[in-house]
Amino acid sequence: MKKAIIAIVGRPNVGKSTLFNRIVRKRRAVIEDFPGITRDRIYGDAQWEGKSFLVVDTGGFQRESDAQFVGEVTKQVFAAVEEADIILLLMDGESGMLPLDTELINKLRRYGKRVFYAVNKIDGPKKERECLGDFYSLGVDLLPLSALNGYGYEDLMDKIAAFLPEGEEEISAYPKIAIVGRPNVGKSTLVNALLSKERMIVSPIPGTTRDAVDSVCSYYRKNYTLIDTAGIRRKGKMARTVERYSFLKTLRNIEDCNVALLVLDASDGIVELDQKIAGVIIEAKKGAVILYNKWDTVEKDTGSVKEAKKQIYEKLWFMRHVPILTISALNKKRMTKLFPLIDKVMAEGSKRISTHSLNTFLRKVLSMQEPPMYRGRRVKIYYITQVKTDPPGFIIFTNRKAGIKEQYIRFLERQLREQFVFEGVPIEIFVRQRKQK
């Protein structure tokens, strides 16, 4: 059964993101002291009194103007209203009721949905008496609230929870797929293509997505949480607080995901920043798929795909175990091949090899190449066993730990992949020195 969706709407800078973060109980949305930070719809998984629901933070409602993104933001606001079951309209008690509030209320009434009217920045009974007068002319039930310090919050949530259904499926149980890459490589276009509807603001201007945006996507009745992350920039480009925060959010999304989709721009080829982002995925020890996007813009011949993959692996040599898919998110080309690849990578990450099979493999490898001598003495490897999954981890036991160098560990990793595949996932090999009898 589908989870109920609560959309938080209001004009800019009334505290929607602050309230969103309080409801989801973690710092998900970007908050700054100036209006207009939230441009996309940002989804969060939340609970209240045992009831689960999705909450949506939207951009600030504004009249159409020449300001950049205003039309697109407004479009996203009402897209959120259309899919929501409950609307939470947030107003600003400090600035009082403005014509924009009235205009938004009139537009919301056309949808015929249940609306809760909350007046934010009311931090106590005194502020209620001072600030609510303007809003009584609306003729609706008002809920005074301070999203920042929690005044009135429990009352608000109790009233909303009374209209929420029981026992919904947990979105957190879905595999998390983080879509990462530098700005303007087509991450949001990819999400929109997979969802078959416009969720994110897509613009030719780099950096349109400033926060991670979650979407639930179904493929053959299996659900996935897609996380469209902010584009990772060079350090010198991240001077503003909002940019630094978005960068840290992207790092956390990579650390929390099951599979990272590294989106590259085929029209640009591989650049240094792509290499650095790929390195972040490897350092986080995450399974991955490389998506070579905008493939429709590249002139091709018979060997084009093979040559492109060769060039990618030359630049991203540390990701040779990661599968590559050439796609066009804009034209939705080869989209159907993506989820089977994601499933395969997740299966490889959770794969376990029996100790018997591993030691049969080890004997074969040692017959091919033993570790080099260490300080004039022979280095022996006694046995190997798998100790973990996600990512797969192995321990080898030896008589001289210092004698097992990084070069030999890389050799063992290549042999493990040749024998047991582990496509798309990193492998960890730990060395332990066996105690002398």
KOLTORVEX-861322 format. One record per residue (C-alpha): x, y, z; residue in three letters; residue number from 0; chain. Coordinates in steps of 0.02 Angstrom, whole numbers. Example, Ala and Ser with C-alpha at 12.3 -4.5 7.8 and 13.67 -1.06 7.14 Angstrom:
2
+--------+--------+--------+------+------+------+
:      X :      Y :      Z : pake : bado : finu :
+--------+--------+--------+------+------+------+
:    615 :   -225 :    390 :  ALA :    0 :    A :
:    684 :    -53 :    357 :  SER :    1 :    A :
+--------+--------+--------+------+------+------+
//
This chain:
437
+--------+--------+--------+------+------+------+
:      X :      Y :      Z : pake : bado : finu :
+--------+--------+--------+------+------+------+
:      0 :      0 :      0 :  MET :    0 :    A :
:     63 :    173 :    -48 :  LYS :    1 :    A :
:    125 :    286 :     91 :  LYS :    2 :    A :
:     31 :    446 :    126 :  ALA :    3 :    A :
:    121 :    601 :     62 :  ILE :    4 :    A :
:    122 :    768 :    154 :  ILE :    5 :    A :
:    179 :    918 :     52 :  ALA :    6 :    A :
:    245 :   1074 :    142 :  ILE :    7 :    A :
:    209 :   1228 :     38 :  VAL :    8 :    A :
:    222 :   1416 :     64 :  GLY :    9 :    A :
:    308 :   1570 :     -1 :  ARG :   10 :    A :
:    499 :   1584 :     11 :  PRO :   11 :    A :
:    588 :   1595 :    179 :  ASN :   12 :    A :
:    441 :   1549 :    292 :  VAL :   13 :    A :
:    537 :   1402 :    367 :  GLY :   14 :    A :
:    481 :   1254 :    260 :  LYS :   15 :    A :
:    652 :   1170 :    260 :  SER :   16 :    A :
:    672 :   1194 :    448 :  THR :   17 :    A :
:    503 :   1109 :    477 :  LEU :   18 :    A :
:    547 :    972 :    353 :  PHE :   19 :    A :
:    708 :    934 :    446 :  ASN :   20 :    A :
:    615 :    927 :    612 :  ARG :   21 :    A :
:    486 :    805 :    542 :  ILE :   22 :    A :
:    616 :    688 :    466 :  VAL :   23 :    A :
:    725 :    712 :    621 :  ARG :   24 :    A :
:    885 :    744 :    528 :  LYS :   25 :    A :
:    965 :    884 :    428 :  ARG :   26 :    A :
:    907 :    837 :    253 :  ARG :   27 :    A :
:    859 :   1000 :    170 :  ALA :   28 :    A :
:    978 :   1145 :    141 :  VAL :   29 :    A :
:    944 :   1293 :    256 :  ILE :   30 :    A :
:   1014 :   1468 :    231 :  GLU :   31 :    A :
:    966 :   1642 :    289 :  ASP :   32 :    A :
:    911 :   1698 :    116 :  PHE :   33 :    A :
:    757 :   1641 :     19 :  PRO :   34 :    A :
:    752 :   1525 :   -130 :  GLY :   35 :    A :
:    873 :   1388 :    -75 :  ILE :   36 :    A :
:    754 :   1241 :   -103 :  THR :   37 :    A :
:    715 :   1227 :   -288 :  ARG :   38 :    A :
:    676 :   1043 :   -313 :  ASP :   39 :    A :
:    555 :    935 :   -216 :  ARG :   40 :    A :
:    647 :    849 :    -74 :  ILE :   41 :    A :
:    570 :    690 :     -2 :  TYR :   42 :    A :
:    596 :    621 :    172 :  GLY :   43 :    A :
:    539 :    465 :    263 :  ASP :   44 :    A :
:    453 :    505 :    429 :  ALA :   45 :    A :
:    351 :    431 :    570 :  GLN :   46 :    A :
:    234 :    499 :    704 :  TRP :   47 :    A :
:    152 :    394 :    839 :  GLU :   48 :    A :
:    188 :    234 :    743 :  GLY :   49 :    A :
:    120 :    298 :    577 :  LYS :   50 :    A :
:    238 :    310 :    428 :  SER :   51 :    A :
:    224 :    437 :    289 :  PHE :   52 :    A :
:    326 :    536 :    161 :  LEU :   53 :    A :
:    352 :    722 :    184 :  VAL :   54 :    A :
:    397 :    837 :     39 :  VAL :   55 :    A :
:    491 :   1002 :     53 :  ASP :   56 :    A :
:    452 :   1116 :    -93 :  THR :   57 :    A :
:    525 :   1276 :   -163 :  GLY :   58 :    A :
:    447 :   1442 :   -113 :  GLY :   59 :    A :
:    289 :   1491 :   -207 :  PHE :   60 :    A :
:    311 :   1655 :   -302 :  GLN :   61 :    A :
:    221 :   1746 :   -439 :  ARG :   62 :    A :
:    287 :   1720 :   -615 :  GLU :   63 :    A :
:    431 :   1841 :   -649 :  SER :   64 :    A :
:    593 :   1856 :   -743 :  ASP :   65 :    A :
:    689 :   1785 :   -595 :  ALA :   66 :    A :
:    789 :   1630 :   -637 :  GLN :   67 :    A :
:    696 :   1466 :   -601 :  PHE :   68 :    A :
:    539 :   1549 :   -529 :  VAL :   69 :    A :
:    424 :   1470 :   -659 :  GLY :   70 :    A :
:    503 :   1299 :   -639 :  GLU :   71 :    A :
:    497 :   1308 :   -448 :  VAL :   72 :    A :
:    312 :   1352 :   -452 :  THR :   73 :    A :
:    282 :   1207 :   -570 :  LYS :   74 :    A :
:    368 :   1091 :   -446 :  GLN :   75 :    A :
:    265 :   1159 :   -300 :  VAL :   76 :    A :
:    101 :   1115 :   -384 :  PHE :   77 :    A :
:    168 :    948 :   -446 :  ALA :   78 :    A :
:    198 :    909 :   -261 :  ALA :   79 :    A :
:     21 :    969 :   -218 :  VAL :   80 :    A :
:    -54 :    856 :   -351 :  GLU :   81 :    A :
:     30 :    698 :   -286 :  GLU :   82 :    A :
:      7 :    739 :   -100 :  ALA :   83 :    A :
:   -130 :    671 :     11 :  ASP :   84 :    A :
:   -115 :    811 :    140 :  ILE :   85 :    A :
:    -55 :    991 :    114 :  ILE :   86 :    A :
:     35 :   1085 :    253 :  LEU :   87 :    A :
:     31 :   1270 :    212 :  LEU :   88 :    A :
:    163 :   1365 :    310 :  LEU :   89 :    A :
:    152 :   1553 :    338 :  MET :   90 :    A :
:    268 :   1675 :    427 :  ASP :   91 :    A :
:    205 :   1750 :    591 :  GLY :   92 :    A :
:    344 :   1880 :    597 :  GLU :   93 :    A :
:    310 :   1958 :    427 :  SER :   94 :    A :
:    121 :   1938 :    443 :  GLY :   95 :    A :
:     -2 :   1887 :    308 :  MET :   96 :    A :
:     47 :   1944 :    134 :  LEU :   97 :    A :
:    -52 :   1945 :    -29 :  PRO :   98 :    A :
:     56 :   1799 :    -89 :  LEU :   99 :    A :
:    -13 :   1692 :     55 :  ASP :  100 :    A :
:   -191 :   1731 :      4 :  THR :  101 :    A :
:   -153 :   1693 :   -179 :  GLU :  102 :    A :
:    -78 :   1525 :   -134 :  LEU :  103 :    A :
:   -225 :   1480 :    -20 :  ILE :  104 :    A :
:   -348 :   1517 :   -161 :  ASN :  105 :    A :
:   -249 :   1406 :   -280 :  LYS :  106 :    A :
:   -241 :   1263 :   -153 :  LEU :  107 :    A :
:   -430 :   1266 :   -127 :  ARG :  108 :    A :
:   -454 :   1216 :   -309 :  ARG :  109 :    A :
:   -373 :   1047 :   -274 :  TYR :  110 :    A :
:   -503 :    997 :   -143 :  GLY :  111 :    A :
:   -372 :    918 :    -29 :  LYS :  112 :    A :
:   -355 :    925 :    159 :  ARG :  113 :    A :
:   -250 :   1076 :    205 :  VAL :  114 :    A :
:   -174 :   1119 :    375 :  PHE :  115 :    A :
:   -134 :   1303 :    401 :  TYR :  116 :    A :
:     20 :   1331 :    512 :  ALA :  117 :    A :
:     91 :   1500 :    561 :  VAL :  118 :    A :
:    278 :   1481 :    591 :  ASN :  119 :    A :
:    401 :   1582 :    697 :  LYS :  120 :    A :
:    280 :   1586 :    844 :  ILE :  121 :    A :
:    386 :   1534 :    993 :  ASP :  122 :    A :
:    262 :   1556 :   1135 :  GLY :  123 :    A :
:     90 :   1618 :   1194 :  PRO :  124 :    A :
:    147 :   1800 :   1191 :  LYS :  125 :    A :
:    196 :   1788 :   1007 :  LYS :  126 :    A :
:     28 :   1704 :    971 :  GLU :  127 :    A :
:    -65 :   1855 :   1041 :  ARG :  128 :    A :
:     47 :   1977 :    948 :  GLU :  129 :    A :
:     59 :   1895 :    778 :  CYS :  130 :    A :
:    -94 :   1789 :    738 :  LEU :  131 :    A :
:   -218 :   1932 :    719 :  GLY :  132 :    A :
:   -179 :   1959 :    535 :  ASP :  133 :    A :
:   -216 :   1778 :    492 :  PHE :  134 :    A :
:   -389 :   1760 :    571 :  TYR :  135 :    A :
:   -466 :   1847 :    420 :  SER :  136 :    A :
:   -430 :   1688 :    321 :  LEU :  137 :    A :
:   -572 :   1601 :    412 :  GLY :  138 :    A :
:   -474 :   1439 :    439 :  VAL :  139 :    A :
:   -408 :   1344 :    590 :  ASP :  140 :    A :
:   -234 :   1412 :    628 :  LEU :  141 :    A :
:    -93 :   1310 :    705 :  LEU :  142 :    A :
:     41 :   1419 :    788 :  PRO :  143 :    A :
:    212 :   1342 :    772 :  LEU :  144 :    A :
:    398 :   1367 :    792 :  SER :  145 :    A :
:    486 :   1246 :    675 :  ALA :  146 :    A :
:    651 :   1302 :    752 :  LEU :  147 :    A :
:    619 :   1270 :    936 :  ASN :  148 :    A :
:    469 :   1151 :    927 :  GLY :  149 :    A :
:    331 :   1259 :   1003 :  TYR :  150 :    A :
:    163 :   1192 :    942 :  GLY :  151 :    A :
:    247 :   1053 :    844 :  TYR :  152 :    A :
:    170 :    905 :    937 :  GLU :  153 :    A :
:     -5 :    979 :    921 :  ASP :  154 :    A :
:     21 :   1002 :    734 :  LEU :  155 :    A :
:     83 :    824 :    708 :  MET :  156 :    A :
:    -56 :    748 :    814 :  ASP :  157 :    A :
:   -186 :    835 :    707 :  LYS :  158 :    A :
:   -103 :    777 :    546 :  ILE :  159 :    A :
:    -78 :    598 :    610 :  ALA :  160 :    A :
:   -265 :    580 :    640 :  ALA :  161 :    A :
:   -286 :    577 :    450 :  PHE :  162 :    A :
:   -142 :    457 :    413 :  LEU :  163 :    A :
:   -172 :    272 :    376 :  PRO :  164 :    A :
:    -93 :    134 :    481 :  GLU :  165 :    A :
:     45 :     10 :    437 :  GLY :  166 :    A :
:    131 :     76 :    282 :  GLU :  167 :    A :
:    279 :     -5 :    196 :  GLU :  168 :    A :
:    449 :     63 :    247 :  GLU :  169 :    A :
:    536 :    162 :    110 :  ILE :  170 :    A :
:    701 :    140 :    202 :  SER :  171 :    A :
:    696 :    -46 :    159 :  ALA :  172 :    A :
:    717 :     -8 :    -26 :  TYR :  173 :    A :
:    891 :    -18 :   -102 :  PRO :  174 :    A :
:    969 :    156 :   -108 :  LYS :  175 :    A :
:   1042 :    207 :   -275 :  ILE :  176 :    A :
:   1147 :    366 :   -270 :  ALA :  177 :    A :
:   1166 :    458 :   -436 :  ILE :  178 :    A :
:   1329 :    555 :   -430 :  VAL :  179 :    A :
:   1438 :    656 :   -547 :  GLY :  180 :    A :
:   1498 :    831 :   -582 :  ARG :  181 :    A :
:   1369 :    967 :   -620 :  PRO :  182 :    A :
:   1269 :    962 :   -782 :  ASN :  183 :    A :
:   1311 :    784 :   -836 :  VAL :  184 :    A :
:   1125 :    740 :   -838 :  GLY :  185 :    A :
:   1090 :    666 :   -665 :  LYS :  186 :    A :
:    919 :    746 :   -643 :  SER :  187 :    A :
:    872 :    708 :   -824 :  THR :  188 :    A :
:    916 :    526 :   -788 :  LEU :  189 :    A :
:    802 :    521 :   -635 :  VAL :  190 :    A :
:    660 :    601 :   -731 :  ASN :  191 :    A :
:    682 :    473 :   -870 :  ALA :  192 :    A :
:    679 :    327 :   -746 :  LEU :  193 :    A :
:    524 :    396 :   -660 :  LEU :  194 :    A :
:    442 :    440 :   -826 :  SER :  195 :    A :
:    388 :    606 :   -751 :  LYS :  196 :    A :
:    471 :    772 :   -715 :  GLU :  197 :    A :
:    529 :    775 :   -533 :  ARG :  198 :    A :
:    683 :    884 :   -536 :  MET :  199 :    A :
:    714 :   1054 :   -613 :  ILE :  200 :    A :
:    822 :   1021 :   -766 :  VAL :  201 :    A :
:    922 :   1167 :   -836 :  SER :  202 :    A :
:   1076 :   1188 :   -945 :  PRO :  203 :    A :
:   1150 :   1292 :   -804 :  ILE :  204 :    A :
:   1267 :   1184 :   -696 :  PRO :  205 :    A :
:   1220 :   1156 :   -515 :  GLY :  206 :    A :
:   1030 :   1160 :   -531 :  THR :  207 :    A :
:   1012 :   1024 :   -399 :  THR :  208 :    A :
:   1078 :   1092 :   -234 :  ARG :  209 :    A :
:   1020 :    954 :   -117 :  ASP :  210 :    A :
:    999 :    766 :   -129 :  ALA :  211 :    A :
:    825 :    726 :   -196 :  VAL :  212 :    A :
:    747 :    557 :   -158 :  ASP :  213 :    A :
:    622 :    468 :   -271 :  SER :  214 :    A :
:    545 :    296 :   -262 :  VAL :  215 :    A :
:    558 :    203 :   -427 :  CYS :  216 :    A :
:    479 :     35 :   -470 :  SER :  217 :    A :
:    548 :    -88 :   -597 :  TYR :  218 :    A :
:    455 :   -252 :   -621 :  TYR :  219 :    A :
:    371 :   -230 :   -450 :  ARG :  220 :    A :
:    536 :   -203 :   -361 :  LYS :  221 :    A :
:    559 :    -33 :   -277 :  ASN :  222 :    A :
:    718 :     70 :   -270 :  TYR :  223 :    A :
:    756 :    237 :   -188 :  THR :  224 :    A :
:    842 :    348 :   -315 :  LEU :  225 :    A :
:    947 :    488 :   -239 :  ILE :  226 :    A :
:    988 :    628 :   -360 :  ASP :  227 :    A :
:   1136 :    715 :   -278 :  THR :  228 :    A :
:   1207 :    889 :   -300 :  ALA :  229 :    A :
:   1349 :    895 :   -426 :  GLY :  230 :    A :
:   1520 :    882 :   -346 :  ILE :  231 :    A :
:   1628 :   1032 :   -390 :  ARG :  232 :    A :
:   1811 :   1075 :   -373 :  ARG :  233 :    A :
:   1858 :   1137 :   -198 :  LYS :  234 :    A :
:   1887 :   1312 :   -263 :  GLY :  235 :    A :
:   1707 :   1319 :   -326 :  LYS :  236 :    A :
:   1632 :   1281 :   -155 :  MET :  237 :    A :
:   1660 :   1444 :    -63 :  ALA :  238 :    A :
:   1479 :   1471 :    -14 :  ARG :  239 :    A :
:   1407 :   1380 :    137 :  THR :  240 :    A :
:   1266 :   1305 :     34 :  VAL :  241 :    A :
:   1391 :   1230 :    -89 :  GLU :  242 :    A :
:   1497 :   1154 :     50 :  ARG :  243 :    A :
:   1344 :   1083 :    135 :  TYR :  244 :    A :
:   1281 :   1006 :    -28 :  SER :  245 :    A :
:   1453 :    929 :    -56 :  PHE :  246 :    A :
:   1451 :    849 :    118 :  LEU :  247 :    A :
:   1274 :    787 :     87 :  LYS :  248 :    A :
:   1331 :    703 :    -73 :  THR :  249 :    A :
:   1474 :    617 :     19 :  LEU :  250 :    A :
:   1351 :    553 :    150 :  ARG :  251 :    A :
:   1232 :    492 :     14 :  ASN :  252 :    A :
:   1374 :    393 :    -64 :  ILE :  253 :    A :
:   1419 :    318 :    105 :  GLU :  254 :    A :
:   1237 :    269 :    138 :  ASP :  255 :    A :
:   1194 :    198 :    -33 :  CYS :  256 :    A :
:   1191 :     18 :    -93 :  ASN :  257 :    A :
:   1249 :     60 :   -269 :  VAL :  258 :    A :
:   1322 :    222 :   -340 :  ALA :  259 :    A :
:   1286 :    269 :   -520 :  LEU :  260 :    A :
:   1431 :    373 :   -584 :  LEU :  261 :    A :
:   1364 :    482 :   -725 :  VAL :  262 :    A :
:   1491 :    540 :   -854 :  LEU :  263 :    A :
:   1465 :    658 :  -1001 :  ASP :  264 :    A :
:   1509 :    573 :  -1165 :  ALA :  265 :    A :
:   1514 :    740 :  -1256 :  SER :  266 :    A :
:   1655 :    798 :  -1140 :  ASP :  267 :    A :
:   1748 :    635 :  -1111 :  GLY :  268 :    A :
:   1833 :    597 :   -945 :  ILE :  269 :    A :
:   1900 :    748 :   -851 :  VAL :  270 :    A :
:   2001 :    762 :   -691 :  GLU :  271 :    A :
:   1847 :    796 :   -584 :  LEU :  272 :    A :
:   1768 :    633 :   -646 :  ASP :  273 :    A :
:   1922 :    541 :   -584 :  GLN :  274 :    A :
:   1908 :    622 :   -413 :  LYS :  275 :    A :
:   1723 :    580 :   -396 :  ILE :  276 :    A :
:   1759 :    400 :   -447 :  ALA :  277 :    A :
:   1893 :    398 :   -312 :  GLY :  278 :    A :
:   1763 :    452 :   -183 :  VAL :  279 :    A :
:   1655 :    302 :   -229 :  ILE :  280 :    A :
:   1803 :    184 :   -215 :  ILE :  281 :    A :
:   1856 :    258 :    -47 :  GLU :  282 :    A :
:   1678 :    231 :     17 :  ALA :  283 :    A :
:   1693 :     49 :    -40 :  LYS :  284 :    A :
:   1529 :     51 :   -135 :  LYS :  285 :    A :
:   1465 :    -51 :   -280 :  GLY :  286 :    A :
:   1450 :     52 :   -437 :  ALA :  287 :    A :
:   1392 :     65 :   -617 :  VAL :  288 :    A :
:   1468 :    190 :   -739 :  ILE :  289 :    A :
:   1340 :    277 :   -850 :  LEU :  290 :    A :
:   1414 :    359 :  -1004 :  TYR :  291 :    A :
:   1275 :    484 :  -1035 :  ASN :  292 :    A :
:   1235 :    592 :  -1190 :  LYS :  293 :    A :
:   1294 :    449 :  -1299 :  TRP :  294 :    A :
:   1174 :    513 :  -1433 :  ASP :  295 :    A :
:   1287 :    665 :  -1458 :  THR :  296 :    A :
:   1439 :    561 :  -1506 :  VAL :  297 :    A :
:   1479 :    512 :  -1685 :  GLU :  298 :    A :
:   1490 :    323 :  -1691 :  LYS :  299 :    A :
:   1553 :    180 :  -1797 :  ASP :  300 :    A :
:   1559 :     -9 :  -1772 :  THR :  301 :    A :
:   1689 :     -7 :  -1633 :  GLY :  302 :    A :
:   1632 :    151 :  -1544 :  SER :  303 :    A :
:   1565 :     70 :  -1384 :  VAL :  304 :    A :
:   1717 :    -42 :  -1365 :  LYS :  305 :    A :
:   1835 :    105 :  -1392 :  GLU :  306 :    A :
:   1738 :    216 :  -1271 :  ALA :  307 :    A :
:   1748 :     83 :  -1135 :  LYS :  308 :    A :
:   1934 :     63 :  -1166 :  LYS :  309 :    A :
:   1961 :    251 :  -1144 :  GLN :  310 :    A :
:   1856 :    256 :   -986 :  ILE :  311 :    A :
:   1952 :    113 :   -906 :  TYR :  312 :    A :
:   2117 :    196 :   -954 :  GLU :  313 :    A :
:   2067 :    354 :   -860 :  LYS :  314 :    A :
:   1975 :    263 :   -720 :  LEU :  315 :    A :
:   2097 :    118 :   -708 :  TRP :  316 :    A :
:   2048 :     87 :   -526 :  PHE :  317 :    A :
:   1868 :     51 :   -583 :  MET :  318 :    A :
:   1904 :    -86 :   -709 :  ARG :  319 :    A :
:   1788 :   -201 :   -610 :  HIS :  320 :    A :
:   1640 :    -81 :   -634 :  VAL :  321 :    A :
:   1519 :   -112 :   -781 :  PRO :  322 :    A :
:   1492 :     28 :   -907 :  ILE :  323 :    A :
:   1327 :     69 :   -990 :  LEU :  324 :    A :
:   1315 :    196 :  -1133 :  THR :  325 :    A :
:   1149 :    289 :  -1120 :  ILE :  326 :    A :
:   1051 :    442 :  -1171 :  SER :  327 :    A :
:    946 :    499 :  -1024 :  ALA :  328 :    A :
:    866 :    634 :  -1131 :  LEU :  329 :    A :
:    807 :    510 :  -1263 :  ASN :  330 :    A :
:    783 :    368 :  -1137 :  LYS :  331 :    A :
:    901 :    254 :  -1233 :  LYS :  332 :    A :
:    955 :     90 :  -1148 :  ARG :  333 :    A :
:    863 :    135 :   -986 :  MET :  334 :    A :
:    793 :    -42 :   -973 :  THR :  335 :    A :
:    968 :   -114 :   -953 :  LYS :  336 :    A :
:   1006 :    -12 :   -796 :  LEU :  337 :    A :
:    906 :    -99 :   -659 :  PHE :  338 :    A :
:    963 :   -276 :   -706 :  PRO :  339 :    A :
:   1142 :   -207 :   -690 :  LEU :  340 :    A :
:   1103 :   -130 :   -520 :  ILE :  341 :    A :
:   1028 :   -295 :   -460 :  ASP :  342 :    A :
:   1181 :   -389 :   -522 :  LYS :  343 :    A :
:   1301 :   -272 :   -431 :  VAL :  344 :    A :
:   1201 :   -289 :   -268 :  MET :  345 :    A :
:   1201 :   -479 :   -286 :  ALA :  346 :    A :
:   1389 :   -478 :   -314 :  GLU :  347 :    A :
:   1413 :   -372 :   -158 :  GLY :  348 :    A :
:   1316 :   -495 :    -49 :  SER :  349 :    A :
:   1396 :   -651 :   -126 :  LYS :  350 :    A :
:   1483 :   -775 :     -9 :  ARG :  351 :    A :
:   1615 :   -900 :    -63 :  ILE :  352 :    A :
:   1639 :  -1058 :     41 :  SER :  353 :    A :
:   1804 :  -1079 :    132 :  THR :  354 :    A :
:   1834 :  -1242 :     38 :  HIS :  355 :    A :
:   1815 :  -1157 :   -132 :  SER :  356 :    A :
:   1927 :  -1014 :    -77 :  LEU :  357 :    A :
:   2068 :  -1127 :    -20 :  ASN :  358 :    A :
:   2057 :  -1231 :   -178 :  THR :  359 :    A :
:   2076 :  -1066 :   -269 :  PHE :  360 :    A :
:   2222 :  -1014 :   -156 :  LEU :  361 :    A :
:   2321 :  -1173 :   -191 :  ARG :  362 :    A :
:   2302 :  -1142 :   -377 :  LYS :  363 :    A :
:   2359 :   -960 :   -359 :  VAL :  364 :    A :
:   2511 :  -1007 :   -251 :  LEU :  365 :    A :
:   2563 :  -1136 :   -380 :  SER :  366 :    A :
:   2564 :   -994 :   -507 :  MET :  367 :    A :
:   2650 :   -862 :   -401 :  GLN :  368 :    A :
:   2702 :   -865 :   -219 :  GLU :  369 :    A :
:   2736 :   -704 :   -122 :  PRO :  370 :    A :
:   2914 :   -639 :   -144 :  PRO :  371 :    A :
:   3046 :   -679 :    -13 :  MET :  372 :    A :
:   3052 :   -561 :    135 :  TYR :  373 :    A :
:   3222 :   -524 :    214 :  ARG :  374 :    A :
:   3290 :   -683 :    140 :  GLY :  375 :    A :
:   3150 :   -793 :    208 :  ARG :  376 :    A :
:   3004 :   -877 :    125 :  ARG :  377 :    A :
:   2830 :   -800 :    148 :  VAL :  378 :    A :
:   2694 :   -929 :    167 :  LYS :  379 :    A :
:   2505 :   -905 :    151 :  ILE :  380 :    A :
:   2415 :  -1042 :    249 :  TYR :  381 :    A :
:   2234 :  -1013 :    205 :  TYR :  382 :    A :
:   2100 :   -886 :    157 :  ILE :  383 :    A :
:   1922 :   -859 :    217 :  THR :  384 :    A :
:   1783 :   -736 :    181 :  GLN :  385 :    A :
:   1734 :   -633 :    334 :  VAL :  386 :    A :
:   1608 :   -507 :    268 :  LYS :  387 :    A :
:   1498 :   -448 :    126 :  THR :  388 :    A :
:   1448 :   -277 :     59 :  ASP :  389 :    A :
:   1585 :   -261 :     11 :  PRO :  390 :    A :
:   1658 :   -437 :      8 :  PRO :  391 :    A :
:   1804 :   -451 :    129 :  GLY :  392 :    A :
:   1934 :   -590 :    146 :  PHE :  393 :    A :
:   2071 :   -631 :    271 :  ILE :  394 :    A :
:   2230 :   -719 :    223 :  ILE :  395 :    A :
:   2339 :   -796 :    359 :  PHE :  396 :    A :
:   2526 :   -792 :    337 :  THR :  397 :    A :
:   2687 :   -823 :    432 :  ASN :  398 :    A :
:   2756 :   -649 :    389 :  ARG :  399 :    A :
:   2627 :   -510 :    377 :  LYS :  400 :    A :
:   2759 :   -380 :    331 :  ALA :  401 :    A :
:   2806 :   -488 :    182 :  GLY :  402 :    A :
:   2635 :   -472 :     98 :  ILE :  403 :    A :
:   2656 :   -311 :     -2 :  LYS :  404 :    A :
:   2521 :   -208 :    -86 :  GLU :  405 :    A :
:   2575 :   -271 :   -257 :  GLN :  406 :    A :
:   2541 :   -452 :   -207 :  TYR :  407 :    A :
:   2371 :   -405 :   -131 :  ILE :  408 :    A :
:   2322 :   -325 :   -298 :  ARG :  409 :    A :
:   2377 :   -486 :   -384 :  PHE :  410 :    A :
:   2264 :   -587 :   -267 :  LEU :  411 :    A :
:   2119 :   -469 :   -301 :  GLU :  412 :    A :
:   2138 :   -491 :   -489 :  ARG :  413 :    A :
:   2139 :   -680 :   -468 :  GLN :  414 :    A :
:   1986 :   -674 :   -355 :  LEU :  415 :    A :
:   1892 :   -574 :   -486 :  ARG :  416 :    A :
:   1947 :   -690 :   -625 :  GLU :  417 :    A :
:   1884 :   -841 :   -527 :  GLN :  418 :    A :
:   1729 :   -771 :   -436 :  PHE :  419 :    A :
:   1690 :   -612 :   -536 :  VAL :  420 :    A :
:   1627 :   -484 :   -404 :  PHE :  421 :    A :
:   1576 :   -367 :   -545 :  GLU :  422 :    A :
:   1548 :   -188 :   -492 :  GLY :  423 :    A :
:   1598 :   -208 :   -310 :  VAL :  424 :    A :
:   1762 :   -176 :   -217 :  PRO :  425 :    A :
:   1855 :   -317 :   -132 :  ILE :  426 :    A :
:   1945 :   -299 :     34 :  GLU :  427 :    A :
:   2089 :   -415 :     79 :  ILE :  428 :    A :
:   2154 :   -414 :    257 :  PHE :  429 :    A :
:   2318 :   -493 :    309 :  VAL :  430 :    A :
:   2338 :   -581 :    476 :  ARG :  431 :    A :
:   2495 :   -659 :    547 :  GLN :  432 :    A :
:   2465 :   -832 :    616 :  ARG :  433 :    A :
:   2532 :   -856 :    789 :  LYS :  434 :    A :
:   2685 :   -967 :    798 :  GLN :  435 :    A :
:   2659 :  -1131 :    888 :  LYS :  436 :    A :
+--------+--------+--------+------+------+------+
//
